[in-house]
Amino acid sequence: MDPDRLHISYAMRQFADETWTGRAERWTAKFYVPNEKIGAAEITRVIPGVTPNPRAALEDDPGLLDRIPRVIFGEDGSLAPAVSALSPVLLLLLESVRVSEAWRGKGVGMRLTVTALRRLAVPGTVAVCYPAPIHDHGPDEPCSYASDDPEVRRPDEEAMEKLRRAWEQHGFRPIGEGVYARRIEP
């Protein structure tokens, strides 16, 4: 299958909190070829200065955005200096990217995600991500990230290093605590 023949569909849902109505949304970009879903990306859009305290709101409804809001927003919702220096008019917070097993390791998910980010962007947009593998486990189950055993952590650490290099190849740069950002133009 030619990766240039892949398709992206979008679905949007707004936050239910009344102070977020019309000001922030979560987008799902689904990647597919005819009759086969390849993967999906979850992206949260935040408008700096308009969205009231995005850090507090994302603490109430974080999805998989546990680290990004703490790094890019101050306690009062203001932009952290590293993000403020990029002068964003819109922030696209990449919550997660999942790609089916058959398509992993081919750069398809990364390329489609960057394309999805561009289509949601306006001039002056900054995209933010935390390159790390996704863990599907329950709240009471141990996470290998938190393990004291280096052998348990090693696969995740190796995966994180590969993901960081891949995002860097697409122009993302570290801004703090493993979080990466770059300007994205439509």
C-alpha positions as CSV (number, residue, x, y, z in Angstrom):
1,M,0.0,0.0,0.0
2,D,1.3,3.4,-1.0
3,P,1.5,5.5,2.2
4,D,0.6,8.6,0.1
5,R,-2.9,7.0,-0.5
6,L,-3.8,7.1,3.2
7,H,-6.8,9.1,4.4
8,I,-7.6,11.1,7.5
9,S,-11.0,11.7,9.0
10,Y,-11.8,14.1,11.8
11,A,-14.2,14.1,14.7
12,M,-14.5,16.9,17.3
13,R,-16.0,17.1,20.7
14,Q,-16.0,20.1,23.0
15,F,-15.3,20.1,26.7
16,A,-18.5,19.8,28.8
17,D,-17.4,22.4,31.4
18,E,-19.4,25.6,30.8
19,T,-16.4,27.8,30.9
20,W,-14.8,25.8,28.0
21,T,-17.8,25.9,25.7
22,G,-16.7,27.1,22.3
23,R,-13.1,27.7,23.5
24,A,-11.4,24.3,23.4
25,E,-12.0,21.0,21.7
26,R,-10.6,17.5,21.5
27,W,-10.2,16.2,18.0
28,T,-9.7,12.6,16.9
29,A,-7.9,12.2,13.6
30,K,-8.4,8.6,12.3
31,F,-6.0,7.3,9.7
32,Y,-7.2,4.7,7.2
33,V,-7.0,3.1,3.8
34,P,-10.1,1.6,2.2
35,N,-11.5,-1.1,4.6
36,E,-8.6,-0.8,7.1
37,K,-8.1,1.5,10.0
38,I,-4.4,2.2,10.5
39,G,-4.5,4.4,13.6
40,A,-5.7,7.5,15.3
41,A,-4.4,10.7,17.0
42,E,-6.1,12.6,19.8
43,I,-5.4,16.3,19.7
44,T,-6.6,19.0,22.1
45,R,-6.9,22.6,20.8
46,V,-6.4,25.5,23.3
47,I,-6.5,29.2,22.5
48,P,-4.0,31.1,24.8
49,G,-5.6,34.0,26.5
50,V,-9.1,33.0,25.6
51,T,-9.4,29.5,27.1
52,P,-9.8,30.1,30.9
53,N,-7.0,28.4,32.9
54,P,-6.3,25.4,30.6
55,R,-4.1,23.8,33.2
56,A,-6.8,23.6,35.8
57,A,-9.4,22.4,33.2
58,L,-7.0,19.7,31.9
59,E,-6.3,18.5,35.4
60,D,-10.1,17.9,35.7
61,D,-10.3,16.2,32.3
62,P,-6.7,15.2,31.4
63,G,-7.3,12.3,28.9
64,L,-3.7,11.2,28.5
65,L,-2.4,14.7,28.9
66,D,-0.8,14.3,32.3
67,R,2.6,15.9,31.8
68,I,2.0,18.5,29.0
69,P,-0.3,20.9,30.9
70,R,2.2,21.0,33.9
71,V,5.0,21.9,31.6
72,I,3.4,24.4,29.2
73,F,1.1,26.3,31.6
74,G,1.7,28.0,34.9
75,E,-0.6,27.4,37.9
76,D,-2.8,30.3,36.8
77,G,-3.0,29.0,33.2
78,S,-0.5,31.4,31.8
79,L,2.0,30.1,29.2
80,A,5.4,28.9,30.5
81,P,8.3,31.0,29.2
82,A,9.5,28.4,26.7
83,V,6.1,28.3,25.1
84,S,5.4,32.0,25.4
85,A,8.6,32.6,23.4
86,L,7.0,30.8,20.5
87,S,4.1,33.4,20.5
88,P,1.3,30.9,19.9
89,V,-2.1,32.0,18.8
90,L,-3.3,28.4,19.0
91,L,-1.9,25.4,20.8
92,L,-2.4,21.8,19.5
93,L,-1.7,19.4,22.4
94,L,-1.0,15.9,21.0
95,E,-2.6,13.6,23.5
96,S,-1.8,10.3,21.8
97,V,-1.0,8.5,18.6
98,R,-1.9,4.9,18.1
99,V,-0.9,2.9,15.0
100,S,-2.0,-0.7,14.3
101,E,0.8,-3.3,14.6
102,A,1.1,-3.9,10.8
103,W,1.8,-0.2,10.2
104,R,4.3,0.5,13.1
105,G,7.9,1.4,12.4
106,K,7.2,2.7,8.9
107,G,6.9,6.4,9.8
108,V,3.2,6.4,8.6
109,G,1.8,7.4,12.0
110,M,4.2,10.2,12.4
111,R,3.6,11.6,8.9
112,L,-0.1,11.3,9.2
113,T,-0.1,13.0,12.7
114,V,2.0,15.9,11.4
115,T,-0.5,16.2,8.5
116,A,-3.4,16.1,10.9
117,L,-1.8,18.8,13.0
118,R,-1.3,21.1,10.0
119,R,-4.9,20.7,9.0
120,L,-6.1,21.8,12.4
121,A,-3.6,24.7,12.5
122,V,-4.0,28.4,11.8
123,P,-1.1,30.8,11.3
124,G,0.9,31.0,14.5
125,T,0.0,27.5,15.8
126,V,2.3,25.6,18.1
127,A,2.0,21.9,18.4
128,V,3.1,20.2,21.7
129,C,3.8,16.5,22.4
130,Y,5.3,14.2,25.0
131,P,7.0,11.4,23.0
132,A,6.4,8.2,25.1
133,P,4.9,4.8,24.5
134,I,1.2,4.5,25.6
135,H,0.5,2.1,28.4
136,D,-2.8,0.4,28.6
137,H,-3.2,-0.7,32.2
138,G,-5.7,-0.1,35.0
139,P,-5.2,2.6,37.7
140,D,-4.2,0.1,40.3
141,E,-1.7,-1.8,38.1
142,P,2.0,-0.9,38.2
143,C,3.5,1.2,35.4
144,S,6.9,0.3,34.1
145,Y,7.8,4.0,34.0
146,A,7.6,4.1,37.8
147,S,9.6,0.9,38.4
148,D,12.8,0.9,40.4
149,D,14.1,-2.0,38.3
150,P,16.1,-0.7,35.4
151,E,15.4,-3.9,33.4
152,V,11.6,-3.3,33.7
153,R,12.1,0.4,32.6
154,R,14.5,-0.4,29.7
155,P,12.0,-1.1,26.9
156,D,10.1,2.1,27.7
157,E,13.3,4.2,27.9
158,E,14.5,2.8,24.6
159,A,11.1,3.4,23.0
160,M,11.1,7.0,24.3
161,E,14.5,7.7,22.8
162,K,13.4,6.4,19.4
163,L,10.2,8.4,19.6
164,R,12.0,11.6,20.6
165,R,14.5,11.2,17.7
166,A,11.5,10.7,15.3
167,W,9.7,13.8,16.5
168,E,13.0,15.8,16.3
169,Q,13.2,14.7,12.6
170,H,9.9,16.5,12.1
171,G,11.1,19.7,13.7
172,F,10.0,19.3,17.3
173,R,12.4,20.5,19.9
174,P,12.5,19.9,23.7
175,I,11.0,22.6,25.9
176,G,11.2,20.9,29.3
177,E,10.6,17.6,31.2
178,G,10.5,15.5,28.0
179,V,7.9,17.7,26.3
180,Y,8.5,18.8,22.7
181,A,7.1,21.7,20.6
182,R,7.3,23.3,17.2
183,R,5.4,25.9,15.2
184,I,3.0,24.3,12.7
185,E,1.6,26.3,9.8
186,P,-1.4,25.2,7.8
